């Protein structure tokens, strides 16, 4: 006798997201999954556009309007309110392409009760997408620094098997990885499916919630088994290079530098990553290695988006250096 499918709540944070939210919710509605088992909690930061008009067209949604200082705290509040068997961190710029996606994502968790959460092995490559989004999906990152520091959580399109830092077991439909503090990648968002008990555990203090940090908190407590399902999720993170660089600058400045005292997960660790960072800066400023990676990717999956890599790598160095300078000047002004 088949076991009934578990209940699932998607937590989606919005603020003036009218350009994206319909695609996200449509993709949930298309899932081959009992509609009675699906809920979407929309945590809205008092949008002034048509976001909520669009959201309320979908019968499985509930809206909570809460003013926060960003999507991380809003996600924690959504986790607190969710009461399904599993909870999905599902930003408004996510789209599911596979109708069997939800069944595939919960299957490892149902089979193995020691698995904390599941995440997709790749970002979806969508030919009609913007060149910038195609580039990030091809490289499996939203921040190319994570790729060079070996902290990324998705595979590139020139890799066909397990490629992350920690060892993993191939379980057929998914890889089972066990992480420690030094091997944990940047997991926790964009279709991240987590058991309710762990979601409630990490959301107790919303001001300390950052998706990577709270996963590190779980790993430190011994909850270190994660499934990487051999499927993907479309992440519409940016339309062009400059808008994405502005987005990353805001993220690094507001959610990292200004909250440095409460962050636990660091993409750059002074003790472990200094050499890798210096190598990345050298590669980015000389263009040779990024060009090689672009050619390597193009030969595997032809798309001119690969050739954004030398440009994005160089601009990332400039952007992060500039953001660090702004932060240092801000801190000095605060001390005066």
Secondary structure as GFF3:
##gff-version 3
##sequence-region A 1 336
A	DSSP	beta_strand	8	14	.	.	.	ID=ss1
A	DSSP	alpha_helix	21	29	.	.	.	ID=ss2
A	DSSP	three_ten_helix	35	37	.	.	.	ID=ss3
A	DSSP	beta_strand	38	44	.	.	.	ID=ss4
A	DSSP	alpha_helix	51	55	.	.	.	ID=ss5
A	DSSP	beta_strand	61	65	.	.	.	ID=ss6
A	DSSP	alpha_helix	71	81	.	.	.	ID=ss7
A	DSSP	beta_strand	86	89	.	.	.	ID=ss8
A	DSSP	beta_strand	94	95	.	.	.	ID=ss9
A	DSSP	alpha_helix	101	111	.	.	.	ID=ss10
A	DSSP	beta_strand	117	123	.	.	.	ID=ss11
A	DSSP	alpha_helix	131	139	.	.	.	ID=ss12
A	DSSP	alpha_helix	144	148	.	.	.	ID=ss13
A	DSSP	beta_strand	168	170	.	.	.	ID=ss14
A	DSSP	beta_strand	174	178	.	.	.	ID=ss15
A	DSSP	beta_strand	192	195	.	.	.	ID=ss16
A	DSSP	alpha_helix	196	202	.	.	.	ID=ss17
A	DSSP	three_ten_helix	206	208	.	.	.	ID=ss18
A	DSSP	alpha_helix	211	220	.	.	.	ID=ss19
A	DSSP	beta_strand	225	235	.	.	.	ID=ss20
A	DSSP	alpha_helix	241	250	.	.	.	ID=ss21
A	DSSP	pi_helix	251	256	.	.	.	ID=ss22
A	DSSP	three_ten_helix	257	259	.	.	.	ID=ss23
A	DSSP	alpha_helix	270	286	.	.	.	ID=ss24
A	DSSP	alpha_helix	288	300	.	.	.	ID=ss25
A	DSSP	three_ten_helix	304	308	.	.	.	ID=ss26
A	DSSP	alpha_helix	309	335	.	.	.	ID=ss27
###
